[in-house]
Amino acid sequence: MNANIDFQKMQGLVPAIVQDDSSNQILMLGFMNEEAFQKTINTGYVTFFSRTRNQLWTKGESSGNRLKAISITTDCDRDTFLVRVQVEGAGVVCHLGTRSCFTQNLPLASSSVVSGEARR
């Protein structure tokens, strides 16, 4: 069952945004192919497809910082997942030792931001 997800748009991969279910913090972005999606559904733990290793990997297999899937939703185009999770273990998600992978601020020109949103 692929729930009519468009796995073909990006050569068989779908971006999966991972969000903490209790704090709403965005933790990471990974990619799932259909097999990773099915494994996530069947086991309840988030599994990705590694583009560099060309294989499946379940987050936290070696570290113990597993991501228990609470819910999975898709966007309107059915080509991106939002996976709400409960982090198990020490709560570290990023391989750099932080809770979230999104910690690197990039500079923005002050004219490019209006009320917290990018200009259209």
N, C-alpha and C positions, 0 to 999 in steps of 0.2 A: 504494500500500500504506500503510494507516494503522495496521497492527498492532493493530486493534481499540481504538484510543485514543479516549476519550470527549471529542471536541472540542466537543460540544454543551453540556456542563454549564455552561461559562462563555462562552456566546455565541461559540463557535468558537475559544476560546483555551485553552491549557494552560500552567500555570506551569512554567518550566524552571529548576531550581536548578543553578547551575554550580559545580563543585567541582574544585580543582586535583588532578590525578591523582597527583602525587608527594607533595604535602604534606598532602592531604585538607582544605585550607583552603577554606571556602565563599567564593566570589568575588563572585557576583552572582545576581540573580533576574531573569529576563526572561520573556516570553510568546511562545509559538509557536502559530501557526495551522497548519493542515494543510500549507499551501504552504511555510512556514518549516521545518517538520519534514522535509518531503521534500527541500528544498534542503540542509539539514544532512546528511541521510543521503547524498545524491548527491555533495556536494562535500567532505564531511569537515570543514567549517568551520561553526561555530555561527552560525545565522541566526535572528533573532527577528522578531516582528511588533511594530512600534511602534504603540502605542495612541494616541499623540499625533499622529504623522505619518500614521497609517493606511496604513503601507506596510512592506514587508520591509526589514530591514537586517542585514547580516553584520557581526558585531562585529569591529572593527579594520580595516574597509575603508579608512578615511582615516588612522588612526593607525599602522597596521602591527602593533598589539597584537592579533593574531588569536587565536581560540580554536580549536585543533585538537581535534576530538572524538575521544576515546579510546574511550568507551563511552556508551551511553544506556540507562538502565533506567527502568522505570515503577513507580509504587506499586501497591498491591493493588487500588485502585479504577480504575486505568488512566486517571487524570486529572491526573497530575503527572509530570514528567520529572526525573531526576537525570542531568545531563550531566557526565561526568568529562572534563577537558580538559588539554591542554598549552598553556600560554600562550606565544605567539610574540612577538617584538619586544622591547621594553623591559620587559615583564612587568607593565605597568600595565593594570588592567582597568577601574577606576572613572573616570568622566569628571572626577572631582575630583583625579586624579593619584595615587591610591593603588592598591595591588595588589588590595584587596578593597573592595567597596562597603559592607561591613558594618564600619564604624569608629565609628559614633555610639552610645555607651553611653547607655542610659536608666536612670533610677533605679528601683529596686525596693524595696518595703517589705521589711524583713528577715524579716517573718513569712510572706512569700509564697514563699520559697524553702526547700526542704528537701533537703539533700544534693545540690544542684545541679539539682534538678528542681522544677518548679512543682507546688504541691499540686493534687490532683485533687478 
